[in-house]
Amino acid sequence: MGKVLVLDDDAQICKVIAHRLKGKFKEVITTTSPEEALRLSGSADVILADQRMPETTGVEFMKKVHELDREIPVVIMTAYGSVEEAVESIKNGAFHYITKPINFDELENILKKAIEVRDLKRRLRSLEEFLELDIVAESPQMKEVLNVAAKVAPFNTTVLITGDSGVGKEVVAKYIHKKSPRAGRPFIAVNCAAIPENLLEAELFGYKKGSFSGAYTDKRGIVEEADGGTLFLDEIGDMPLALQAKLLRLIQEKELKPIGSNRAKKVDVRIICATNKDLKKLVNEKQFREDLFYRINVIHIHVPPLRERREDILPLAVFFIKRASEKFGIPPKRLSDRAKAQLLYHPWHGNIRELENAIERSLILSSGDTIEEIILEDEAESYQVQEHPEQDILPFVEARNRFEREYLKKLLALSEGNISKASRLSGKTRAEIYRLLRKHGLSSK
């Protein structure tokens, strides 16, 4: 049950405590050095620290620990127990206080209670974070994505999430984590394409002091930081081939070797990967290991682009208006029928990320209590100027007719042929829509 870190300047006391607690907890680590204890504190579930040491006090050490992580419970022990000292240590943030000679049954109960309280706090925080996700899933496609994610969440298996940039792959990964037994443990996301190749291994697996120039101290890697939780590897298709072998070992053996170390460390990490690339194609091109592909592709979840799940667009827009309003401290605004039609008709090649940016921009720049028009990014600069641009220009009447016809087709599809609904979405009267349908030989049926 959890990892205990013991700090006491007396090595013999450390040895006795470790012996008495052996088998009662997942691991008991001891040290006589406050500096080393501070470095190891991130991997502990509870810390037992002596109050009076030559270099520092237990309370001062605890303050340094809580600067790094407020949630790590610290139990203070001393041979000089007093009510005043006990009250002072608890006022400063200690979970409990115990005197020497130690009653080991009492100590075991205190440490277990501390771990239970920490786990409870983590679960509560996890619940709050889950509520903050506010996943919008009105479309059948996204409901199915979340259905599969919820089914796989309880099982400790690898998951591969695919989809275009900006569709919300990380949100789905977080959803899986929040629904899993690991919800109270860390969720750490790493973008494999954002970290330089020569630094990615050190960031993921850590390194030993002196293993390379600039390695002045030991460094725990991101994988070890995620121990007990979930590691989300985004853009896995950009991971270098040499590093893919170490990832495969991590998945298969549940262990890692920091750079410069000959000793393997056991870790308990769930791996979720994501990519917008075709990994099968990369495997055929020898750019991605085939054995790793099959290891990470046990469960495959594809998140469709926003243009294929248009039922989610307006609910997402309303959600982003609410969130941006709170962010900027301004009243929320409603969407006009014209703005809704723009949102539904736009192709959203940047997916949810593009939609959120457009809503935020429109909210800030619009007047009154209504967003009359969605201010989309100016795409004119992305078009290359042709040597003979007149070849691509249609006569105005023909261009307008083409637009009207395509617009009507899309409008009828979205409104399912309901003219009243089409009228609301487009901002045109029912009579105008019937006139345009007759003009272009289209039917609402």
N, C-alpha and C positions, 0 to 999 in steps of 0.2 A: 504493500500500500504506500506508494509515493517514495520520493527520494529525500533523505535527511542529510543535511550538511552540519557537521559538528565543528565548532571553533573553540579551542581551549589552548592556552600557552603551555599546559602540562601534557606532554605526549602520552604519559601513562594513563591519565584520565580519559584522553581520547580513545585509547586502546580498550579500556574497560567499558566505556559507553558503547563503542562499536560492537564489542562482544555481546553485551547484554541486549542490544537492539537487533542483533543479527537474526534474520528470519522473520522479524516482525514487520519489516518494511522492504520495499523493492530494492533499495540500496542505501547504505550508510557510508558517507564520505567524511573523513576527518582531516583536519589540518591544524597546525599551530600558528600559521601565518595569516593575519588579518588581510593582507594584500592578496594572498592566494584565495582566501575564502571569498573575498569580494569578486574575484574573477570567476569563481565557480558558482556564485550565487544564482546566476540565471538558470542553471539546470536543476536547482533544488526546489522541492515542494514546501519544505519548512526548514528553518535554520535554528540550531541550538547554539547560543553564543555565551561564553563566559563574560561576566561583567567586568572583572578586574584583570587586565593584562598589561604587560610592560609598555606595549606600543599604543594601546587605545583602551577604551571601555566598550562593553557590550552595547550600550546605548548609542555611543558615537558611531560604532560600526553599523548598527541597525539603521541609523540615519542615512549613511552612505548607501546601504542596500536599497532603502526606500526611495532614494533619488533615482535609482535605476528601475525599480519596479515596486510600486506601492502595495502590490497585492501579496508579496512574499511574506508569510508570517514568521516572526522572529520570537523565540522563547529565550529569555535571559536567565542564566543560572549563576549563582554566587554562593560563597561560603560565609558571606557577611550579610545575611538576610535581615531586612528590617521593613516595617510597614511603610515608612517614608520612601525608602529606595524602591520598593515594589510599586507603590503608587506613581512615583516619578517615572519609572520605566514604562508603565502602561500608558501614562499620559503622553509619553513621547512616541507611542505607537507599538509597543511590544504586545504580542498576542497574550503572553502569560509570563509568569515569573516562578522559578523553582530554586530551592536552596540545597546546598550540599551539607551533609551527605545525601545523595540523590535517592529518592524512593522511585525505583525503576518502573513499578506498576503505574504510579502516578505520572511519571514522565511519558510512558507509552501512551496513556490516555490523552494527555495534553497534546502530544505531537499528532496523534490521529485526529483529534478534534480540530486542530489547526488546519490539517490537510482537508478535512471535510468542509470547513468554513471557506477555505480558499476555492475549493471546487464549486461550492454553491455560488460564490461571488462570480466565478467565471461563467457558470451556467446562466446566471441572471444577466450578466453583461452580454453573453452570447444571444440571449433572447431579445435584449434591447437592440442589438445590432441586426438581428433577423427582422425585427419589426421595421427597422430603418431601411431595409432593402427595398420594401415596397415594390415587389415584383409585380409587373402588370402583365397579365396573361388572359386576354379576352378571346384571342384567336384559338381555333382548334389546334393549330400547330404548336403554339407555345404551351398550351395546356398539356399536350402530349409530352413535350420536352420536360416539363416539371413533374409529370407523372412518372416518367422513366427515372428522372433524377431522384425522386423520393423513394422509388423502389430499390435503387442501387445504394442509397445513402447508408443504410445500416451495415452493409457488407464491406469488409476491408479489401476491396479490389481496385485495381487501377482503372481510370476512366479517361477516355480521349474525347475532348469536345472540339468540334470543328465548326467553321462558319466564317463569313466575311469579317473584316475589321469593323469593330464598332457594334456588333450585334448583341453583345452582352455575355460573352463566354465566361468572363470572370464572375459575373453575377450568378450564373448557373453553378459554377464551381463553389462559390460561397454558400449557395442554397444547399448543395450536397453536404458540405461541411456542417452547416447549421442543423441539418436533419440527422446527422450521424452521431454515434456515441462519443465522437471526438469534439463535439461542439464547444466544450469548455476549455479545450486546449488551443494552441496557436493555429491560425490560418496565415500562412506566409506565401505571398505571390512574388514570383521572379520572372521578369521579362528577359528571356534568353537572348533576344536580339538587341537589348538595350545596354548590356554589359559587354565591354571589349573582351574578345576571345581569350587574351592572355590573363585576364582577371577573373573570368567566370569560374574556373576551377577553384581558385582560392576563396571566392565568395561563397560557393556552394559547399565545399568540403573542409574549409579552414586550412590552417597550416601550423607547423611547429616553429618555434623560435630558431632563427638561423638557417632555415631551409632555403632561403634565397635572400638577395640583397634587399634590405628594408624590412625583413621579418624580425623585428626587435623583440616581439613577445609572441606567445602562443595565441592563436585566434580561432575561436569556434566558428564553424561555417553555418550557413543558413539552414542546411539540412539538420544539423544538430539543434539549432534554435527551434526547429519545428518538431522536435522529438515529442511523440505522443499526439501530435496534431496532423495537419494536412499541409502538404507542399504543393503549390500550384505553379507549374512550369508553363508559362505562356510562350507562344512562338517557339515551340519545341523543335520545329523544323529548322531553326537557325542554330541549334546546338552543334558545336564542332564534333566531328567524328571521333576524335580521341577522347572527348569527354563523354560521349555516348556509352563507351565501354564501362566507365565508372558508374554511370547512372544505371546501366543494366545490372551491375554487381549490387548496387544499392537495393534495387527492386527484388533481385533473386535471393540475396544473402541477408538482407536487412542489416547491412553493415557498411561502414565507410572507412577510408584511410585519409587523414589529413595529409597535405603535402609535407614531405620530409619525415613522415612517421612510418615505422614498420609494424605498428600495432593497429589492428582493426578495432573499430568501435561499433557496438551494437546500437541500432536506432530503430525506433518504432514510428515510422512515418507513412502516411497514406499519400500516394502520388496521383495527382490529377494533371493531365497535360492538355494543352490547347494549341491549335494552329489554324491559320487561314490558307495553308499550303496543302497540296496533294502529296501526302506522305508516300503513297504507293508509287507515284511517279519518281519521288526522290529515292526510294528504295531501288527502283529499276535503274536509276542513274548513278547508283552507288554513292549517293550523298547522305543516305540515312540507313542505319543498320537494320537489316530485315528482322533479326532476332529481337531487337529493341522495339520495333514496330509492333510485333505480335504481343510483346509484354505489356505495352501501354494501351493497346487496342482491345482489351478484354471487354469493356463496355464502351460503345461508341454512341455519342449523343451529338446530333447535328442541329445547330441553331439556325433557323432559316433567316434570310435577310428581311428587313422591315417591309420591303415592297411586296413580299409574299405573305404577309400577315397584317393586312391593312386594318383589321379590326382592332389592333393594338395601338394604332397611331393616335387617335383622339384621346383615349384614356391616358396614354403616355404624355401627351401634350398637357392635359389637365394636371397630371402629377408634377411635371416639370415647372408649370406655372406656379403651383403651390410651393414647391421647393425653392425656386428662384425668388419668390416673393418673401419668403422667410429669410433667405440669404441676404437680400438687399434691404430688408425692412420696409417694404412697400406693400400696399394692398394688392391682393390678387385681382386679376382681370379676367373677364369672360372672352371667349372667342366668337367673332362674328361669323355668320354663315359663309362669307367670302373667305375668311381665314381658314375655316374648316375645310372648304373645298380645296384650297391651296395645299393644305397638309395632306389631304387624301390623294391628290393628283400628283404631287411631287415624287420623283423616283427614289429619293433618299439613298443615294449610293454610299453615303457615309453612315447609313443606318442610324441607330439610336443616338450615337455621339453627335451626328449632324443635326438630328431633330432637337436634341437638348440645346445645342448652340443657337439654333434658329429661334427657339422659344425664348431663350434668355435675351437674345438680341432684340426680338420683337417686343418683349415685355418692357424693356428699358426705354426703347425709342418711341413706343406708342403713347398717344395722349388719351386722356379720359380713362374711363373704367372698362374699355373694350379694346381688344387687339383687333383692329379692323383688317390688317394685312400682315402676313408673315413675311418678314424681311429675310430673304434667302441670301446666301453668299453670292457675291458677284462672280459668276463663272466666265465672264467675257475674257478675262486675262488668260484663262487656260486654253483658249482656242488659238491655234497657230494661224497667222495671217497667210492666206494662200496667194500665190503669185498672180492668179487670175480669179479673184473672189467672185466676179460676176457670173462665173460658170455655176456657182452653187446657189445663186439667188433665184428663187421662183417669182413669178409675177405675184403681186400682193394678193389679188383675189384668189388665186389658186392656193397660195400658202394659207390664207385664212380658212378656206374651205377644208383643206386637209386637217388643220388644227381643230376646227369645229367638229368634224366627223370623228376624229380620234377621241376628242374630249367627251363627246356624247356617248361613245361606246364605253369608255371608262366609267362615266357617270351612271349609265344604265346598269353596268356590272356591280358597282358599289351600292346602288340603291335597289338592286334586284328587280328593276323594272317598275318600281313604285315612283310615280311621277311626283307625288307630294314630297316624298323624301328627296328626290332628285332636285326639286325646287329649293328645298331648304339648304341642301349641300352647295348648290351652284349660285344661290342668290338671285336666280331668275324666276319669273312667274311661271305657273303651269302653262299658260297660253304661249309664252315665248318658247318653252321647251317643246311643246307640240308643234309649233311652227318650224323649229329647227329640225325636228325629226322628219317632218314632211319634206322639207327642203333637201335633206340628205338621204331620203328613202329608207329611213330606219324605223323600226317598230319597238315599242316598249315591251312587247311580249317575249 
